[in-house]
């Protein structure tokens, strides 16, 4: 399987000491149409539900989990989280 974006690797559960956890990743809202938004991360765009975050606006960062925006976060927090997730991807690639 070819992965178009390093962020695609983070869409699956991560195994940590035999336990599984799912991640919510920050994405930026590009456009809104009713209860759906187009978001972008690392050049990848997706349509998601914003039913749980009706306060989200174009330009905001939201935490995306299983196709749903579950929280609106500020840009500083989003950028810090994206940096950490990027480091995780790079470390995983080094181990392979």
N, CA, C and O atoms as a CHARMM CRD file, in Angstrom:
* protein
*
  384
    1    1 UNK  N      0.83500  -1.17900   0.00000 PROA 1      0.00000
    2    1 UNK  CA     0.00000   0.00000   0.00000 PROA 1      0.00000
    3    1 UNK  C      0.88000   1.24300   0.00000 PROA 1      0.00000
    4    1 UNK  O      1.81600   1.33800   0.79400 PROA 1      0.00000
    5    2 UNK  N      0.59700   2.17400  -0.86300 PROA 2      0.00000
    6    2 UNK  CA     1.32600   3.42800  -0.92500 PROA 2      0.00000
    7    2 UNK  C      0.57800   4.46100  -0.09900 PROA 2      0.00000
    8    2 UNK  O     -0.63100   4.63900  -0.25000 PROA 2      0.00000
    9    3 UNK  N      1.30900   5.13700   0.77300 PROA 3      0.00000
   10    3 UNK  CA     0.71600   6.15400   1.63200 PROA 3      0.00000
   11    3 UNK  C      1.02900   7.51800   1.04400 PROA 3      0.00000
   12    3 UNK  O      2.19700   7.87900   0.90200 PROA 3      0.00000
   13    4 UNK  N      0.00100   8.27500   0.70400 PROA 4      0.00000
   14    4 UNK  CA     0.17600   9.57700   0.07100 PROA 4      0.00000
   15    4 UNK  C      0.64900  10.63700   1.05800 PROA 4      0.00000
   16    4 UNK  O      1.30700  11.60000   0.66400 PROA 4      0.00000
   17    5 UNK  N      0.32700  10.47300   2.31400 PROA 5      0.00000
   18    5 UNK  CA     0.67100  11.46200   3.32100 PROA 5      0.00000
   19    5 UNK  C      1.10800  10.74300   4.59000 PROA 5      0.00000
   20    5 UNK  O      0.53700   9.70700   4.93000 PROA 5      0.00000
   21    6 UNK  N      2.11200  11.26900   5.30100 PROA 6      0.00000
   22    6 UNK  CA     2.50500  10.63000   6.55300 PROA 6      0.00000
   23    6 UNK  C      1.37700  10.62000   7.57600 PROA 6      0.00000
   24    6 UNK  O      1.37200   9.79200   8.48600 PROA 6      0.00000
   25    7 UNK  N      0.41700  11.53900   7.43300 PROA 7      0.00000
   26    7 UNK  CA    -0.69600  11.60200   8.37800 PROA 7      0.00000
   27    7 UNK  C     -1.63200  10.42400   8.20000 PROA 7      0.00000
   28    7 UNK  O     -2.34800  10.06500   9.13600 PROA 7      0.00000
   29    8 UNK  N     -1.64700   9.81700   7.03500 PROA 8      0.00000
   30    8 UNK  CA    -2.52100   8.67300   6.79700 PROA 8      0.00000
   31    8 UNK  C     -2.18000   7.52900   7.73900 PROA 8      0.00000
   32    8 UNK  O     -3.05700   6.74700   8.10600 PROA 8      0.00000
   33    9 UNK  N     -0.92000   7.42300   8.13300 PROA 9      0.00000
   34    9 UNK  CA    -0.51600   6.36800   9.06500 PROA 9      0.00000
   35    9 UNK  C     -1.17200   6.54500  10.42700 PROA 9      0.00000
   36    9 UNK  O     -1.32600   5.57400  11.16800 PROA 9      0.00000
   37   10 UNK  N     -1.55400   7.75700  10.76200 PROA 10     0.00000
   38   10 UNK  CA    -2.11800   8.02800  12.07600 PROA 10     0.00000
   39   10 UNK  C     -3.62600   7.83300  12.12900 PROA 10     0.00000
   40   10 UNK  O     -4.23800   8.04600  13.17500 PROA 10     0.00000
   41   11 UNK  N     -4.22800   7.43500  11.02500 PROA 11     0.00000
   42   11 UNK  CA    -5.67500   7.26400  11.01800 PROA 11     0.00000
   43   11 UNK  C     -6.09500   5.91900  11.59500 PROA 11     0.00000
   44   11 UNK  O     -7.27700   5.69300  11.85000 PROA 11     0.00000
   45   12 UNK  N     -5.12800   5.02500  11.80100 PROA 12     0.00000
   46   12 UNK  CA    -5.42100   3.71100  12.36000 PROA 12     0.00000
   47   12 UNK  C     -5.06600   3.70400  13.83500 PROA 12     0.00000
   48   12 UNK  O     -4.23600   4.49700  14.27900 PROA 12     0.00000
   49   13 UNK  N     -5.69200   2.80800  14.60300 PROA 13     0.00000
   50   13 UNK  CA    -5.31600   2.70700  16.01400 PROA 13     0.00000
   51   13 UNK  C     -3.83000   2.39300  16.15000 PROA 13     0.00000
   52   13 UNK  O     -3.26400   1.68000  15.32200 PROA 13     0.00000
   53   14 UNK  N     -3.20800   2.91700  17.18000 PROA 14     0.00000
   54   14 UNK  CA    -1.79900   2.67200  17.46100 PROA 14     0.00000
   55   14 UNK  C     -1.71300   1.71700  18.63700 PROA 14     0.00000
   56   14 UNK  O     -2.37700   1.91300  19.65500 PROA 14     0.00000
   57   15 UNK  N     -0.90900   0.70000  18.50000 PROA 15     0.00000
   58   15 UNK  CA    -0.74100  -0.27200  19.57400 PROA 15     0.00000
   59   15 UNK  C      0.36100   0.20500  20.51300 PROA 15     0.00000
   60   15 UNK  O      1.47700   0.48200  20.07400 PROA 15     0.00000
   61   16 UNK  N      0.05600   0.30000  21.78000 PROA 16     0.00000
   62   16 UNK  CA     1.01500   0.71000  22.78800 PROA 16     0.00000
   63   16 UNK  C      0.97200  -0.33300  23.89500 PROA 16     0.00000
   64   16 UNK  O     -0.03400  -0.46800  24.59100 PROA 16     0.00000
   65   17 UNK  N      2.07800  -1.07800  24.05700 PROA 17     0.00000
   66   17 UNK  CA     2.15500  -2.11000  25.07600 PROA 17     0.00000
   67   17 UNK  C      0.90600  -2.98200  25.10800 PROA 17     0.00000
   68   17 UNK  O      0.29100  -3.16100  26.15900 PROA 17     0.00000
   69   18 UNK  N      0.53500  -3.52400  23.95000 PROA 18     0.00000
   70   18 UNK  CA    -0.60300  -4.41500  23.80000 PROA 18     0.00000
   71   18 UNK  C     -1.95300  -3.74900  24.05200 PROA 18     0.00000
   72   18 UNK  O     -2.97800  -4.42800  24.11400 PROA 18     0.00000
   73   19 UNK  N     -1.95800  -2.46700  24.19200 PROA 19     0.00000
   74   19 UNK  CA    -3.21800  -1.74300  24.34300 PROA 19     0.00000
   75   19 UNK  C     -3.42100  -0.90800  23.09800 PROA 19     0.00000
   76   19 UNK  O     -2.45400  -0.44900  22.49000 PROA 19     0.00000
   77   20 UNK  N     -4.65400  -0.71000  22.71800 PROA 20     0.00000
   78   20 UNK  CA    -4.95900   0.06800  21.53000 PROA 20     0.00000
   79   20 UNK  C     -5.54800   1.40000  21.93200 PROA 20     0.00000
   80   20 UNK  O     -6.39300   1.49000  22.82300 PROA 20     0.00000
   81   21 UNK  N     -5.08100   2.44000  21.24800 PROA 21     0.00000
   82   21 UNK  CA    -5.67000   3.75300  21.47600 PROA 21     0.00000
   83   21 UNK  C     -5.92100   4.39000  20.12300 PROA 21     0.00000
   84   21 UNK  O     -5.22800   4.10000  19.14800 PROA 21     0.00000
   85   22 UNK  N     -6.89700   5.24300  20.07200 PROA 22     0.00000
   86   22 UNK  CA    -7.19800   5.97800  18.85600 PROA 22     0.00000
   87   22 UNK  C     -6.82800   7.43400  19.08000 PROA 22     0.00000
   88   22 UNK  O     -6.93500   7.95600  20.18900 PROA 22     0.00000
   89   23 UNK  N     -6.39800   8.06900  18.02500 PROA 23     0.00000
   90   23 UNK  CA    -5.99500   9.46300  18.11400 PROA 23     0.00000
   91   23 UNK  C     -7.03100  10.38300  17.50200 PROA 23     0.00000
   92   23 UNK  O     -7.72700  10.02200  16.55300 PROA 23     0.00000
   93   24 UNK  N     -7.12100  11.56900  18.05900 PROA 24     0.00000
   94   24 UNK  CA    -7.84100  12.66400  17.40100 PROA 24     0.00000
   95   24 UNK  C     -6.74700  13.59200  16.89900 PROA 24     0.00000
   96   24 UNK  O     -5.85800  13.97200  17.66100 PROA 24     0.00000
   97   25 UNK  N     -6.80200  13.95500  15.64100 PROA 25     0.00000
   98   25 UNK  CA    -5.75700  14.78800  15.05400 PROA 25     0.00000
   99   25 UNK  C     -6.31300  16.15400  14.67600 PROA 25     0.00000
  100   25 UNK  O     -7.46000  16.26600  14.24300 PROA 25     0.00000
  101   26 UNK  N     -5.49300  17.20000  14.84000 PROA 26     0.00000
  102   26 UNK  CA    -5.93900  18.53500  14.46400 PROA 26     0.00000
  103   26 UNK  C     -5.96900  18.69600  12.95200 PROA 26     0.00000
  104   26 UNK  O     -5.02900  18.31200  12.25600 PROA 26     0.00000
  105   27 UNK  N     -7.04000  19.25900  12.45900 PROA 27     0.00000
  106   27 UNK  CA    -7.19800  19.56900  11.03700 PROA 27     0.00000
  107   27 UNK  C     -7.76500  20.97700  10.93500 PROA 27     0.00000
  108   27 UNK  O     -8.44000  21.45400  11.84800 PROA 27     0.00000
  109   28 UNK  N     -7.48400  21.63700   9.81700 PROA 28     0.00000
  110   28 UNK  CA    -7.98600  22.99900   9.63400 PROA 28     0.00000
  111   28 UNK  C     -9.21700  22.98000   8.74600 PROA 28     0.00000
  112   28 UNK  O     -9.25300  22.30900   7.71500 PROA 28     0.00000
  113   29 UNK  N    -10.22700  23.73100   9.17000 PROA 29     0.00000
  114   29 UNK  CA   -11.47400  23.82900   8.41700 PROA 29     0.00000
  115   29 UNK  C    -11.25500  24.74700   7.20900 PROA 29     0.00000
  116   29 UNK  O    -10.84900  25.90100   7.35100 PROA 29     0.00000
  117   30 UNK  N    -11.53600  24.20000   6.01100 PROA 30     0.00000
  118   30 UNK  CA   -11.36400  24.94700   4.76400 PROA 30     0.00000
  119   30 UNK  C    -12.69900  25.55200   4.31100 PROA 30     0.00000
  120   30 UNK  O    -12.75100  26.69500   3.85700 PROA 30     0.00000
  121   31 UNK  N    -13.77400  24.76600   4.44100 PROA 31     0.00000
  122   31 UNK  CA   -15.09900  25.26300   4.06400 PROA 31     0.00000
  123   31 UNK  C    -16.14800  24.52800   4.87600 PROA 31     0.00000
  124   31 UNK  O    -15.89500  23.45100   5.41600 PROA 31     0.00000
  125   32 UNK  N    -17.33100  25.12800   4.95600 PROA 32     0.00000
  126   32 UNK  CA   -18.44100  24.53900   5.72000 PROA 32     0.00000
  127   32 UNK  C    -19.68600  24.54200   4.84200 PROA 32     0.00000
  128   32 UNK  O    -19.98100  25.51800   4.15300 PROA 32     0.00000
  129   33 UNK  N    -20.41100  23.41900   4.88500 PROA 33     0.00000
  130   33 UNK  CA   -21.68000  23.28700   4.17200 PROA 33     0.00000
  131   33 UNK  C    -22.63900  22.55400   5.10400 PROA 33     0.00000
  132   33 UNK  O    -22.62600  21.32600   5.17700 PROA 33     0.00000
  133   34 UNK  N    -23.46600  23.30900   5.81100 PROA 34     0.00000
  134   34 UNK  CA   -24.39200  22.70700   6.76600 PROA 34     0.00000
  135   34 UNK  C    -23.65000  22.06500   7.93300 PROA 34     0.00000
  136   34 UNK  O    -22.87400  22.72200   8.62700 PROA 34     0.00000
  137   35 UNK  N    -23.89900  20.77200   8.14200 PROA 35     0.00000
  138   35 UNK  CA   -23.25200  20.04400   9.23300 PROA 35     0.00000
  139   35 UNK  C    -21.97500  19.34400   8.79700 PROA 35     0.00000
  140   35 UNK  O    -21.44400  18.50500   9.52500 PROA 35     0.00000
  141   36 UNK  N    -21.48000  19.68400   7.61400 PROA 36     0.00000
  142   36 UNK  CA   -20.24300  19.08800   7.12700 PROA 36     0.00000
  143   36 UNK  C    -19.22100  20.17600   6.84400 PROA 36     0.00000
  144   36 UNK  O    -19.56300  21.31800   6.53900 PROA 36     0.00000
  145   37 UNK  N    -17.95200  19.78600   6.95400 PROA 37     0.00000
  146   37 UNK  CA   -16.86400  20.71100   6.63900 PROA 37     0.00000
  147   37 UNK  C    -15.82100  19.98700   5.81600 PROA 37     0.00000
  148   37 UNK  O    -15.62500  18.77900   5.95500 PROA 37     0.00000
  149   38 UNK  N    -15.15700  20.73600   4.96100 PROA 38     0.00000
  150   38 UNK  CA   -13.97400  20.21000   4.29400 PROA 38     0.00000
  151   38 UNK  C    -12.79000  20.66500   5.13900 PROA 38     0.00000
  152   38 UNK  O    -12.67000  21.84300   5.47500 PROA 38     0.00000
  153   39 UNK  N    -11.91600  19.71500   5.47800 PROA 39     0.00000
  154   39 UNK  CA   -10.75900  20.00900   6.31100 PROA 39     0.00000
  155   39 UNK  C     -9.50000  19.55500   5.58300 PROA 39     0.00000
  156   39 UNK  O     -9.55500  18.78000   4.62800 PROA 39     0.00000
  157   40 UNK  N     -8.35500  20.06400   6.06500 PROA 40     0.00000
  158   40 UNK  CA    -7.07900  19.74600   5.44200 PROA 40     0.00000
  159   40 UNK  C     -6.03400  19.44700   6.50100 PROA 40     0.00000
  160   40 UNK  O     -5.97600  20.09800   7.54400 PROA 40     0.00000
  161   41 UNK  N     -5.20000  18.43900   6.20800 PROA 41     0.00000
  162   41 UNK  CA    -4.02900  18.13800   7.02200 PROA 41     0.00000
  163   41 UNK  C     -2.95400  17.59000   6.09300 PROA 41     0.00000
  164   41 UNK  O     -3.17700  16.62000   5.36900 PROA 41     0.00000
  165   42 UNK  N     -1.80700  18.21300   6.12300 PROA 42     0.00000
  166   42 UNK  CA    -0.68900  17.74200   5.31600 PROA 42     0.00000
  167   42 UNK  C     -0.98700  17.65100   3.83500 PROA 42     0.00000
  168   42 UNK  O     -0.45100  16.77500   3.15600 PROA 42     0.00000
  169   43 UNK  N     -1.82400  18.53000   3.31700 PROA 43     0.00000
  170   43 UNK  CA    -2.17300  18.52100   1.90500 PROA 43     0.00000
  171   43 UNK  C     -3.30600  17.58100   1.54000 PROA 43     0.00000
  172   43 UNK  O     -3.72100  17.53000   0.38200 PROA 43     0.00000
  173   44 UNK  N     -3.81400  16.82900   2.52000 PROA 44     0.00000
  174   44 UNK  CA    -4.92000  15.89300   2.28700 PROA 44     0.00000
  175   44 UNK  C     -6.21600  16.55900   2.75200 PROA 44     0.00000
  176   44 UNK  O     -6.29900  17.06400   3.87200 PROA 44     0.00000
  177   45 UNK  N     -7.21900  16.55300   1.88400 PROA 45     0.00000
  178   45 UNK  CA    -8.51200  17.15200   2.22900 PROA 45     0.00000
  179   45 UNK  C     -9.56100  16.06400   2.38500 PROA 45     0.00000
  180   45 UNK  O     -9.56200  15.07700   1.64900 PROA 45     0.00000
  181   46 UNK  N    -10.45600  16.25400   3.35400 PROA 46     0.00000
  182   46 UNK  CA   -11.53800  15.31100   3.62700 PROA 46     0.00000
  183   46 UNK  C    -12.78700  16.07300   4.03500 PROA 46     0.00000
  184   46 UNK  O    -12.71300  17.20200   4.52000 PROA 46     0.00000
  185   47 UNK  N    -13.94200  15.43800   3.83200 PROA 47     0.00000
  186   47 UNK  CA   -15.21100  15.97100   4.34400 PROA 47     0.00000
  187   47 UNK  C    -15.49000  15.27800   5.66400 PROA 47     0.00000
  188   47 UNK  O    -15.36000  14.05900   5.77600 PROA 47     0.00000
  189   48 UNK  N    -15.87300  16.05700   6.65700 PROA 48     0.00000
  190   48 UNK  CA   -16.14200  15.51200   7.99000 PROA 48     0.00000
  191   48 UNK  C    -17.44000  16.09000   8.53000 PROA 48     0.00000
  192   48 UNK  O    -17.98300  17.05000   7.98400 PROA 48     0.00000
  193   49 UNK  N    -17.92500  15.50000   9.59500 PROA 49     0.00000
  194   49 UNK  CA   -19.11300  16.01100  10.27900 PROA 49     0.00000
  195   49 UNK  C    -18.70100  17.01700  11.34500 PROA 49     0.00000
  196   49 UNK  O    -17.74700  16.79500  12.09000 PROA 49     0.00000
  197   50 UNK  N    -19.42700  18.11400  11.40600 PROA 50     0.00000
  198   50 UNK  CA   -19.22200  19.09200  12.48400 PROA 50     0.00000
  199   50 UNK  C    -20.48100  19.18800  13.35600 PROA 50     0.00000
  200   50 UNK  O    -20.71300  20.20200  14.01500 PROA 50     0.00000
  201   51 UNK  N    -21.28200  18.12900  13.35100 PROA 51     0.00000
  202   51 UNK  CA   -22.49800  18.12800  14.17100 PROA 51     0.00000
  203   51 UNK  C    -22.18400  18.31700  15.65600 PROA 51     0.00000
  204   51 UNK  O    -22.98300  18.90100  16.38900 PROA 51     0.00000
  205   52 UNK  N    -21.01700  17.82300  16.10400 PROA 52     0.00000
  206   52 UNK  CA   -20.65100  17.94100  17.51700 PROA 52     0.00000
  207   52 UNK  C    -19.97200  19.26500  17.83800 PROA 52     0.00000
  208   52 UNK  O    -19.78300  19.60000  19.00700 PROA 52     0.00000
  209   53 UNK  N    -19.60700  20.01500  16.81000 PROA 53     0.00000
  210   53 UNK  CA   -18.92300  21.30800  16.99900 PROA 53     0.00000
  211   53 UNK  C    -19.54100  22.37300  16.09300 PROA 53     0.00000
  212   53 UNK  O    -18.87400  22.88100  15.19200 PROA 53     0.00000
  213   54 UNK  N    -20.79700  22.70900  16.32300 PROA 54     0.00000
  214   54 UNK  CA   -21.46300  23.68100  15.45000 PROA 54     0.00000
  215   54 UNK  C    -20.81900  25.07300  15.50300 PROA 54     0.00000
  216   54 UNK  O    -21.07100  25.90600  14.63200 PROA 54     0.00000
  217   55 UNK  N    -19.99700  25.32200  16.51100 PROA 55     0.00000
  218   55 UNK  CA   -19.33100  26.62300  16.63400 PROA 55     0.00000
  219   55 UNK  C    -18.11400  26.75800  15.71000 PROA 55     0.00000
  220   55 UNK  O    -17.56000  27.85000  15.58300 PROA 55     0.00000
  221   56 UNK  N    -17.69700  25.68100  15.07500 PROA 56     0.00000
  222   56 UNK  CA   -16.52200  25.70600  14.19200 PROA 56     0.00000
  223   56 UNK  C    -16.75400  26.65300  13.02200 PROA 56     0.00000
  224   56 UNK  O    -17.84300  26.71300  12.45100 PROA 56     0.00000
  225   57 UNK  N    -15.69200  27.39500  12.67900 PROA 57     0.00000
  226   57 UNK  CA   -15.74900  28.34700  11.56400 PROA 57     0.00000
  227   57 UNK  C    -14.60400  28.06700  10.60300 PROA 57     0.00000
  228   57 UNK  O    -13.62400  27.41900  10.97100 PROA 57     0.00000
  229   58 UNK  N    -14.72400  28.55000   9.38200 PROA 58     0.00000
  230   58 UNK  CA   -13.65000  28.42500   8.40200 PROA 58     0.00000
  231   58 UNK  C    -12.38600  29.05000   8.99400 PROA 58     0.00000
  232   58 UNK  O    -12.42000  30.15800   9.53100 PROA 58     0.00000
  233   59 UNK  N    -11.27700  28.32400   8.88700 PROA 59     0.00000
  234   59 UNK  CA   -10.00200  28.78400   9.43400 PROA 59     0.00000
  235   59 UNK  C     -9.69200  28.19900  10.78900 PROA 59     0.00000
  236   59 UNK  O     -8.53100  28.17600  11.19800 PROA 59     0.00000
  237   60 UNK  N    -10.71500  27.71900  11.50700 PROA 60     0.00000
  238   60 UNK  CA   -10.50100  27.10000  12.81600 PROA 60     0.00000
  239   60 UNK  C     -9.79300  25.76100  12.66600 PROA 60     0.00000
  240   60 UNK  O     -9.82300  25.13600  11.60600 PROA 60     0.00000
  241   61 UNK  N     -9.15900  25.34000  13.74600 PROA 61     0.00000
  242   61 UNK  CA    -8.63600  23.98600  13.84900 PROA 61     0.00000
  243   61 UNK  C     -9.58800  23.19700  14.73000 PROA 61     0.00000
  244   61 UNK  O    -10.04800  23.68600  15.76200 PROA 61     0.00000
  245   62 UNK  N     -9.87800  21.97000  14.31100 PROA 62     0.00000
  246   62 UNK  CA   -10.72300  21.08000  15.09200 PROA 62     0.00000
  247   62 UNK  C     -9.99000  19.76200  15.28600 PROA 62     0.00000
  248   62 UNK  O     -9.13200  19.38900  14.48600 PROA 62     0.00000
  249   63 UNK  N    -10.34100  19.06400  16.35900 PROA 63     0.00000
  250   63 UNK  CA    -9.81000  17.72100  16.56600 PROA 63     0.00000
  251   63 UNK  C    -10.72000  16.74500  15.84200 PROA 63     0.00000
  252   63 UNK  O    -11.92600  16.70900  16.08600 PROA 63     0.00000
  253   64 UNK  N    -10.13800  15.95700  14.95100 PROA 64     0.00000
  254   64 UNK  CA   -10.88200  15.00000  14.13600 PROA 64     0.00000
  255   64 UNK  C    -10.70200  13.59700  14.68500 PROA 64     0.00000
  256   64 UNK  O     -9.57800  13.12600  14.85800 PROA 64     0.00000
  257   65 UNK  N    -11.81500  12.93500  14.95600 PROA 65     0.00000
  258   65 UNK  CA   -11.79200  11.55700  15.43400 PROA 65     0.00000
  259   65 UNK  C    -12.90500  10.79100  14.73200 PROA 65     0.00000
  260   65 UNK  O    -14.07800  11.14800  14.84500 PROA 65     0.00000
  261   66 UNK  N    -12.54500   9.76100  14.02100 PROA 66     0.00000
  262   66 UNK  CA   -13.48000   8.88200  13.30400 PROA 66     0.00000
  263   66 UNK  C    -14.48200   9.63400  12.43500 PROA 66     0.00000
  264   66 UNK  O    -15.65600   9.27000  12.36900 PROA 66     0.00000
  265   67 UNK  N    -14.01100  10.67800  11.77400 PROA 67     0.00000
  266   67 UNK  CA   -14.87000  11.41200  10.85500 PROA 67     0.00000
  267   67 UNK  C    -15.67600  12.53500  11.47400 PROA 67     0.00000
  268   67 UNK  O    -16.45000  13.19700  10.78200 PROA 67     0.00000
  269   68 UNK  N    -15.50600  12.75800  12.77000 PROA 68     0.00000
  270   68 UNK  CA   -16.25000  13.80500  13.47500 PROA 68     0.00000
  271   68 UNK  C    -15.29900  14.80800  14.10900 PROA 68     0.00000
  272   68 UNK  O    -14.30400  14.41900  14.72100 PROA 68     0.00000
  273   69 UNK  N    -15.59400  16.08300  13.97000 PROA 69     0.00000
  274   69 UNK  CA   -14.87600  17.11000  14.72200 PROA 69     0.00000
  275   69 UNK  C    -15.42200  17.05400  16.14100 PROA 69     0.00000
  276   69 UNK  O    -16.61900  17.23800  16.36300 PROA 69     0.00000
  277   70 UNK  N    -14.53100  16.79600  17.10800 PROA 70     0.00000
  278   70 UNK  CA   -15.00100  16.62300  18.48600 PROA 70     0.00000
  279   70 UNK  C    -14.68400  17.81600  19.38200 PROA 70     0.00000
  280   70 UNK  O    -15.16700  17.88600  20.51200 PROA 70     0.00000
  281   71 UNK  N    -13.86700  18.76600  18.88100 PROA 71     0.00000
  282   71 UNK  CA   -13.54200  19.94000  19.68200 PROA 71     0.00000
  283   71 UNK  C    -12.87600  20.97500  18.78400 PROA 71     0.00000
  284   71 UNK  O    -12.17900  20.62000  17.83300 PROA 71     0.00000
  285   72 UNK  N    -13.08700  22.23600  19.08000 PROA 72     0.00000
  286   72 UNK  CA   -12.37400  23.31600  18.40600 PROA 72     0.00000
  287   72 UNK  C    -11.17800  23.66000  19.28700 PROA 72     0.00000
  288   72 UNK  O    -11.31900  23.82600  20.49800 PROA 72     0.00000
  289   73 UNK  N     -9.98400  23.76800  18.66300 PROA 73     0.00000
  290   73 UNK  CA    -8.78100  24.09900  19.43100 PROA 73     0.00000
  291   73 UNK  C     -8.10500  25.31000  18.80700 PROA 73     0.00000
  292   73 UNK  O     -8.36900  25.65600  17.65600 PROA 73     0.00000
  293   74 UNK  N     -7.22000  25.95900  19.58600 PROA 74     0.00000
  294   74 UNK  CA    -6.53700  27.13500  19.03400 PROA 74     0.00000
  295   74 UNK  C     -5.36200  26.70200  18.15300 PROA 74     0.00000
  296   74 UNK  O     -4.87700  25.57400  18.24300 PROA 74     0.00000
  297   75 UNK  N     -4.92600  27.61900  17.31000 PROA 75     0.00000
  298   75 UNK  CA    -3.89100  27.30500  16.32200 PROA 75     0.00000
  299   75 UNK  C     -2.57900  26.87400  16.96300 PROA 75     0.00000
  300   75 UNK  O     -1.90900  25.97800  16.44900 PROA 75     0.00000
  301   76 UNK  N     -2.20000  27.49800  18.07800 PROA 76     0.00000
  302   76 UNK  CA    -0.94600  27.14000  18.74300 PROA 76     0.00000
  303   76 UNK  C     -0.97600  25.68900  19.19100 PROA 76     0.00000
  304   76 UNK  O     -0.02000  24.94900  18.95600 PROA 76     0.00000
  305   77 UNK  N     -2.05300  25.27400  19.82800 PROA 77     0.00000
  306   77 UNK  CA    -2.18600  23.88500  20.27300 PROA 77     0.00000
  307   77 UNK  C     -2.17800  22.93600  19.07800 PROA 77     0.00000
  308   77 UNK  O     -1.55700  21.87500  19.12800 PROA 77     0.00000
  309   78 UNK  N     -2.86800  23.32000  18.00200 PROA 78     0.00000
  310   78 UNK  CA    -2.91000  22.47800  16.80400 PROA 78     0.00000
  311   78 UNK  C     -1.51200  22.30500  16.22600 PROA 78     0.00000
  312   78 UNK  O     -1.12100  21.18400  15.89900 PROA 78     0.00000
  313   79 UNK  N     -0.75100  23.38600  16.09300 PROA 79     0.00000
  314   79 UNK  CA     0.58900  23.30600  15.51600 PROA 79     0.00000
  315   79 UNK  C      1.53400  22.48300  16.38900 PROA 79     0.00000
  316   79 UNK  O      2.35000  21.71900  15.87100 PROA 79     0.00000
  317   80 UNK  N      1.43000  22.63300  17.70300 PROA 80     0.00000
  318   80 UNK  CA     2.26400  21.84400  18.61900 PROA 80     0.00000
  319   80 UNK  C      1.94800  20.36100  18.48900 PROA 80     0.00000
  320   80 UNK  O      2.85400  19.52900  18.45800 PROA 80     0.00000
  321   81 UNK  N      0.66800  20.03400  18.41300 PROA 81     0.00000
  322   81 UNK  CA     0.25400  18.63800  18.27700 PROA 81     0.00000
  323   81 UNK  C      0.70600  18.06600  16.94400 PROA 81     0.00000
  324   81 UNK  O      1.19200  16.93600  16.89400 PROA 81     0.00000
  325   82 UNK  N      0.55700  18.81900  15.86900 PROA 82     0.00000
  326   82 UNK  CA     0.99500  18.35500  14.55300 PROA 82     0.00000
  327   82 UNK  C      2.50300  18.11000  14.52900 PROA 82     0.00000
  328   82 UNK  O      2.96800  17.16300  13.89300 PROA 82     0.00000
  329   83 UNK  N      3.25900  18.95000  15.21000 PROA 83     0.00000
  330   83 UNK  CA     4.71000  18.76300  15.28300 PROA 83     0.00000
  331   83 UNK  C      5.03500  17.44500  15.99600 PROA 83     0.00000
  332   83 UNK  O      5.88400  16.68600  15.53000 PROA 83     0.00000
  333   84 UNK  N      4.37900  17.17500  17.10100 PROA 84     0.00000
  334   84 UNK  CA     4.61100  15.93400  17.85200 PROA 84     0.00000
  335   84 UNK  C      4.21000  14.72500  17.02300 PROA 84     0.00000
  336   84 UNK  O      4.93400  13.73000  16.99200 PROA 84     0.00000
  337   85 UNK  N      3.07400  14.79500  16.35700 PROA 85     0.00000
  338   85 UNK  CA     2.63500  13.67100  15.52500 PROA 85     0.00000
  339   85 UNK  C      3.60700  13.43700  14.37400 PROA 85     0.00000
  340   85 UNK  O      3.87700  12.29200  14.01200 PROA 85     0.00000
  341   86 UNK  N      4.13200  14.51000  13.79900 PROA 86     0.00000
  342   86 UNK  CA     5.12900  14.38400  12.73900 PROA 86     0.00000
  343   86 UNK  C      6.39000  13.69700  13.23400 PROA 86     0.00000
  344   86 UNK  O      6.97400  12.87600  12.52700 PROA 86     0.00000
  345   87 UNK  N      6.81500  14.03500  14.45700 PROA 87     0.00000
  346   87 UNK  CA     7.97700  13.38000  15.05500 PROA 87     0.00000
  347   87 UNK  C      7.70800  11.90000  15.27500 PROA 87     0.00000
  348   87 UNK  O      8.59300  11.07200  15.06000 PROA 87     0.00000
  349   88 UNK  N      6.49800  11.55500  15.69900 PROA 88     0.00000
  350   88 UNK  CA     6.14400  10.14900  15.89200 PROA 88     0.00000
  351   88 UNK  C      6.24200   9.37500  14.57800 PROA 88     0.00000
  352   88 UNK  O      6.74800   8.25300  14.54800 PROA 88     0.00000
  353   89 UNK  N      5.76100   9.97400  13.50500 PROA 89     0.00000
  354   89 UNK  CA     5.81700   9.32300  12.18900 PROA 89     0.00000
  355   89 UNK  C      7.26900   9.12100  11.77300 PROA 89     0.00000
  356   89 UNK  O      7.63900   8.04300  11.30800 PROA 89     0.00000
  357   90 UNK  N      8.09100  10.15500  11.93700 PROA 90     0.00000
  358   90 UNK  CA     9.50600  10.04200  11.55900 PROA 90     0.00000
  359   90 UNK  C     10.21500   8.96600  12.37200 PROA 90     0.00000
  360   90 UNK  O     10.99500   8.19300  11.81600 PROA 90     0.00000
  361   91 UNK  N      9.96100   8.90000  13.67000 PROA 91     0.00000
  362   91 UNK  CA    10.59200   7.87400  14.51500 PROA 91     0.00000
  363   91 UNK  C     10.15000   6.47800  14.08800 PROA 91     0.00000
  364   91 UNK  O     10.96000   5.55100  14.06600 PROA 91     0.00000
  365   92 UNK  N      8.87900   6.32300  13.74900 PROA 92     0.00000
  366   92 UNK  CA     8.37900   5.04000  13.27000 PROA 92     0.00000
  367   92 UNK  C      9.03500   4.63400  11.96900 PROA 92     0.00000
  368   92 UNK  O      9.33100   3.45600  11.76500 PROA 92     0.00000
  369   93 UNK  N      9.26800   5.59800  11.07900 PROA 93     0.00000
  370   93 UNK  CA     9.92400   5.31100   9.80500 PROA 93     0.00000
  371   93 UNK  C     11.37700   4.89500  10.02400 PROA 93     0.00000
  372   93 UNK  O     11.89200   4.04500   9.29700 PROA 93     0.00000
  373   94 UNK  N     12.03900   5.48400  11.01200 PROA 94     0.00000
  374   94 UNK  CA    13.43300   5.14400  11.29700 PROA 94     0.00000
  375   94 UNK  C     13.56100   3.70100  11.78800 PROA 94     0.00000
  376   94 UNK  O     14.56000   3.03600  11.51400 PROA 94     0.00000
  377   95 UNK  N     12.55100   3.22100  12.51200 PROA 95     0.00000
  378   95 UNK  CA    12.58500   1.86200  13.04700 PROA 95     0.00000
  379   95 UNK  C     12.35600   0.80500  11.97200 PROA 95     0.00000
  380   95 UNK  O     12.74500  -0.34900  12.14800 PROA 95     0.00000
  381   96 UNK  N     11.72900   1.18600  10.86100 PROA 96     0.00000
  382   96 UNK  CA    11.41100   0.22300   9.79800 PROA 96     0.00000
  383   96 UNK  C     12.58400  -0.11800   8.96100 PROA 96     0.00000
  384   96 UNK  O     12.46700  -0.91500   8.03000 PROA 96     0.00000
